[in-house]
């Protein structure tokens, strides 16, 4: 299992990334007191509660498409927490944040 943070300094947030097998992720969730987010045929999941940094769980061998999908969830969670609503005016900030999360997760995987 591999765990690493992606720090988003401008929003004072951290995306906590865990890459592992289904069993490893289940044990990590139990350690954190979370319900295991990976169900049958699920490749990844972003766990988020308002006011807390998102946790991104990815099964080993995840695809770029899966990482991009989850990066959108992480970005939306962070933007919601800082009061930025999804609209035309916020699209650029959202796009850059998604791109940053995606690139950093790929780089560190």
Number of C-alpha atoms within 10 A of each C-alpha: 12 14 14 14 16 16 15 15 8 6 12 10 19 19 24 19 19 24 21 18 17 21 13 15 21 18 14 19 19 12 9 10 9 12 11 18 17 19 10 6 6 12 19 23 21 21 21 16 10 10 12 14 18 22 19 24 28 26 21 16 11 14 14 11 10 15 21 18 16 22 23 19 17 27 24 18 22 26 18 14 17 12 8 15 14 13 9 7 10 12 12 11 14 20 12 12 21 20 15 17 23 22 14 13 21 13 8 12 15
